[in-house]
Amino acid sequence: MKGNFNHKLTESEVQPVMLLDLRRQYEVIKDEIADALKRVCDSGAFVLGPEVKLLEQNISAYAQVDYSIACASGSDAILLALMAAQVGPGDEVIVPSFTFFATASAVTRLGAKPVFADIDPVSFNIDPNDVQRKITHRTKAIIPVHLFGQMADMIAINAMAQTNNIVVVEDAAQAIGAELQGRRSGCWGNMGAFSFYPTKNLGGAGDGGLVTTRCERLAKCLNLYHVHGMNPRYYHSVIGINSRLDSFQAAIINVKLRYLEGWTNMRIQNARRYNEMFTDAGLDDKIVLPATLDERRHVWNQYTVRVHDGLRDEMRTSLSDRKIGAEIYYPLGLHEQECFKYLGYATDSLIETYNASREVLSLPIFPELKEGEQRLVVSAIRDFIESRAARRVLPAAVPTLSREAA
Ligand SMILES: *Cc1c(COP(=O)(O)O)cnc(C)c1O
């Protein structure tokens, strides 16, 4: 394989590699999707209805839980879970700073205060030690995020939650099918929030989400809250929201769920192949490859490397020049966001989050990605690193923070 990397690409050989090409997946399931959509049209049931019921049953089985409540988005799934946990003004909810915005905005929407915890630099997931430090008598819930498709340390988090009587809501938006000790994401916390946004491992053709739980009481709450708190019709016992999944989305997701294990295994294979290619090219000590922690099944929603010495943005530009898609998830920790300035976090108060946000780069990893495309990605990165070394240019001015300094 080594030989493949000794060939420099000429201009005419430059081919695009998309970060995510959903059309390849669609090509395979086109007819099944058309049939499913037609079934919905023929049924005349467009919101909730039998396809949504079926999806809830399917996800309950897949995520190893007793109850699933479908809703309009992953963001709503988090919001509904916090509503069911009775989170409100005066409460604190511990969330990682290194995550998608929706993890924290659900907290503020209910008038509660997000408390940002730092991450473990290897897994990018919330650091249980920092969670422990941030628990107060006001802590009502913790939202561990299974970032990039790998489960957070649910054993440590559940233990802390139990001791302190805190609700755990898993943000499993990026991690359907991920496992820890053989148990799936969404079955560890009191509730789990999933997203069917098209870029997730199980995506619909629009927005969609779902909450899982093993608790009958919470399931009843969630079932009420997502339809205006209404039961029976036009009688409202609580103030809910309108967050229903439509039948088209459910029908599409039901079709795709049959393929999910196969697609996940393709993602795992692609990750393994990147690791081999980067190692064979001698790049495994030039960039930090993503790691799968013990006892876990990583489902690779993202394959995220770290680029040191302030070279990340330049590397991304050089990939983009070769029409290779790469994305930064996420360029700024939530504690540094304009809208959360009022919480008063210093930039360097969460060092691992700060460093990760300046160093991460996610590469194409979708199931249908071809070996040849992966090779293009790896050679582009190799060429960039070689050219950078040849020029002996000093690192750009993006300092990372040292742990000692803080
Ligand atoms: C995508 C995502 C969400 C939100 O899901 P939507 O369906 O887009 O609302 C929440 N948390 C994380 C970590 C996500 O990646």
The ligand as an SDF file (V2000), in Angstrom:
LIG
                    3D

 15 15  0  0  0  0  0  0  0  0999 V2000
  -27.6190   17.2370   15.3260 C   0  0  0  0  0  0  0  0  0  0  0  0
  -27.4490   17.3740   16.7670 C   0  0  0  0  0  0  0  0  0  0  0  0
  -28.4630   17.8530   17.6060 C   0  0  0  0  0  0  0  0  0  0  0  0
  -29.7500   18.4410   17.0920 C   0  0  0  0  0  0  0  0  0  0  0  0
  -30.4760   17.6400   16.2510 O   0  0  0  0  0  0  0  0  0  0  0  0
  -31.4480   18.3450   15.1680 P   0  0  0  0  0  0  0  0  0  0  0  0
  -32.2480   17.1930   14.6750 O   0  0  0  0  0  0  0  0  0  0  0  0
  -30.5960   18.9660   14.1320 O   0  0  0  0  0  0  0  0  0  0  0  0
  -32.2910   19.3320   15.8870 O   0  0  0  0  0  0  0  0  0  0  0  0
  -28.2310   17.8750   18.9640 C   0  0  0  0  0  0  0  0  0  0  0  0
  -27.0590   17.4900   19.4850 N   0  0  0  0  0  0  0  0  0  0  0  0
  -26.0560   17.0390   18.7200 C   0  0  0  0  0  0  0  0  0  0  0  0
  -24.7850   16.6110   19.3690 C   0  0  0  0  0  0  0  0  0  0  0  0
  -26.2040   16.9740   17.3350 C   0  0  0  0  0  0  0  0  0  0  0  0
  -25.1850   16.5540   16.5840 O   0  0  0  0  0  0  0  0  0  0  0  0
  1  2  1  0
  2  3  1  0
  2 14  2  0
  3  4  1  0
  3 10  2  0
  4  5  1  0
  5  6  1  0
  6  7  2  0
  6  8  1  0
  6  9  1  0
 10 11  1  0
 11 12  2  0
 12 13  1  0
 12 14  1  0
 14 15  1  0
M  END
$$$$
